[in-house]
């Protein structure tokens, strides 16, 4: 089925460990982004990309890296996990240069716990 | 800067009753407004959106919302809710001036009671 695929669905990390959250879409969307969802705070933008080779920071980028080598993939890297990064992470994509016209297509999320 | 306020964190309502979920936004430029729904353990799905034109917007599953520029509001309504509408609802705002990135509200948890 076409859409946004996130892996893994669940992950437990120890403080200081690194990992990569994977995101892939097969809709040829130019725009991709990563959000984190925390109780009572809605979704906050971490990083986004308007096309292959182009990335930029969102509202809460510290502790995270991204790259966009292909249109399809937009991985999120945690460099040195901290308990404050315990959250649910969503990848989202959109047609064109952003979601303003068409809205986002969201993945099903990755629930990350850092102990 | 843009911001979104959803004053009600939780809304309990009985089945077949009407419901209104409130959303207010703050922006210095023209905005696009969206409502998303998140069912338990799932990603977000688009309910409806306002880009321009008619201020009354109809979405999926019988939901509608009305854009009120003077009150900077975009409240979501449904005349008769079902158990299956139990979910969390997020209001979001964006604009071309904001690079089309969304600002989400904190969410409202709708609980439909039998």
Interface residues (C-beta under 8 A of the other chain):
Chain A: X4 X31 X33 X35 X40 X41 X42 X43 X44 X45 X48 X56 X58 X90 X92 X94 X97 X98 X99 X100 X101 X103 X104 X106 X107 X108 X109
Chain B: X4 X9 X32 X34 X36 X41 X42 X43 X44 X45 X46 X49 X51 X90 X94 X95 X96 X99 X100 X101 X102 X104 X105 X106 X107
